[in-house]
Amino acid sequence: MRYVVILKNMMPMKHVFVVNPSAGGRDRSGDIAAALAATGVDTELYRTRGPRDATRFVARWCADHPGDEVRFYSCGGDGTLNEVVSGVMEAESGKREAESGERRVEVACYPCGSGDDFVRYWAGTDFTDLGALMQGEAVPVDVMRVGDRYCVNTLNFGFEAAVCHAMASVRRVPVVGGRMAYTSGIVASLATGRRNRCRVSVDGEVWLDGEVLLLSVANGQWAGGGYHCAPRAKNDDGLLEVMAVKPMSVARFAKLIKYYKNGELLEREELRPIVSYRRGARVLIEPLRDSYVATDGEILPGTRFDVECLPKAVNFVVPANN
């Protein structure tokens, strides 16, 4: 990691670092604490204790400090960022600070997980430079609401959700885990995750009714540790990118993967018969039977998934070196 120099002219707000000690296979809380000690800035560091703990901590912190201006730093992967954003959304009841006038709450991301996909949206920007991050400016970004849960990057149904489910069992296994976990999950899901029956409505209109290999609803552009799944997505336009791919043989799927990873599915003429694309503010996914989706890589079970885009709902910090 890059150490922080003494920072000047910092905004008068509290800087709270929420560290997932399990992210990326190594606890970085000691490194982060050492770097922060040199800043002279009012900071607080919290180590999460398990799933959803970051959400509970952030929501509780906001409730205990009414009126305070605060920047929460998600120190982990996309799952940790999801939890921090969810805590802010729960505390603020989905209202933008600029509109409510109650408190300025910002979310920053110091990526140290196995995927770190949301921040790839800002290509060429170093989010691991803590000094630049602490001096960065916040920009409003959209957030997806899925029932009573939230999602900031991508929501996946079908094969990709099965991959995320499989990833959980290999994430910390040498060779096949870590940054290889998504590829390992693909291999593990080939036999069971290629045919998924559902009905999908976009902005109240039935868009798809049948079997899909995969279905993605995207606010960000990347997933799975570097797969460019939604290259046309804008995370601040109030719309979601919806893409579905029809089932196919394993052999054909093996050839398609490279196009999916490189963000070329929508550009290939030969793939148009099997790839469908829409944009919309609300997406309803109704599987034929009990199923699950992956929200920022975290599994959410259910039988009906109502996905709503909340425009510019969170103030997200982009480092000063952007």
TORZALUM-312550 format. One record per residue (C-alpha): residue in one letter; x, y, z. Coordinates in steps of 0.5 Angstrom, whole numbers, plus 500, padded with zeros to 3 digits. Example, Ala and Ser with C-alpha at 12.3 -4.5 7.8 and 13.67 -1.06 7.14 Angstrom:
A525491516S527498514
//
This chain:
M500500500R502507499Y503511506V500518507V504524508I501530512L495532509K493540509N487543508M483537510M475538510P472539517M469532517K470525521H474520517V472513519F475507516V472500516V476495515N475487513P480483516S479477511A479481505G484479500G487474504R491478509D489483515R491490513S488494519G495494522D498497515I492502515A493504522A500506521A499510515L493514518A497515525A502520520T496524518G494528524V487528521D481526526T480518524E477512527L478505525Y473499525R475492524T469488522R467482525G463478520P458478515R453485515D457487521A460493516T452495515R450495522F456499524V455504519A448505520R449505528W455510527C450515523A445514529D450516534H453522531P447526528G449532524D456530524E459530517V463524516R467520510F466512511Y472508508S471501505C477497506G476491503G473488496D466489493G462486498T465490504L463496499N456494499E456493506V458500507V454503502S448499505G449502512V449509509M443508505E439505511A441511516E439516511S433512508G435513501K435520501R441524498E444529503A444535498E436534498S435533506G440538508E441534515R448531514R454530509V456523509E461520504V463513502A470512499C473505497Y480503499P480497495C484491498G479485496S480479491G475483486D475490487D471491481F467498482V473502482R475500475Y470504473W475510474A480507469G487509471T485512478D489509484F485508489T490505494D493512495L491514501G493521501A490522495L483518497M483522503Q484529499G479526494E472530492A465526492V461525486P454522486V453515484D447511483V445505488M440499486R435497491V433490491G427489496D430491503R437491501Y442495496C447494491V452499488N456495482T452489479L446484480N447477477F442472476G443465473F450463471E454468474A450468481A452460481V459462480C459467485H456462490A461457488M466462489A465462496S467455497V474456494R476464495R481462500V484456497P491456494V492456487V484456485G482462490G484469491R484473484M483466480A476465484Y471467479T475463474S474457478G467458480I466458472V468451471A465449477S458452475L458449468A454443469T449446473G448453472R447454464R439454464N435458468R428460467C425466469R421472467V424479466S420486466V424492465D420499467G413495467E414492461V415484460W422484456L424476457D420470458G424464458E431460459V437464460L444462461L446469465L442476466S446482469V443488472A449493472N450500475G458499474Q462496468W466490471A465484475G468478477G475481478G476484471Y470481467H468487463C460485463A457492462P462497458R456501456A454503464K454509467N453510474D450516475D445517469G439514473L439508469L441500469E444496464V440490463M443484459A441477458V445471454K441465452P443458454M448454449S453448449V459448454A463448447R460455445F460458452A468457452K469461446L464466448I468467455K473471452Y468476449Y464477455K471478459N473484454G466487454E465485447L458481447L454487444E459489439R460482436E455481430E455473430L452474437R446478436P441472436I443470443V444477447S439481449Y440488451R436494455R436500459G431502464A430505471R427498474V428491473L423485476I426478476E421473477P425466477L420460475R422457482D426459489S433462486Y438467488V441473485A448475487T448483489D456485489G458478489E454477495I448471495L441474496P436468496G428469494T423468489R422475486F427480485D425488484V431492482E430499483C435505481L436510486P439516482K445519485A443516492V451516495N456521495F462517492V469519493V474519487P482520489A485527488N490524483N484522478
//
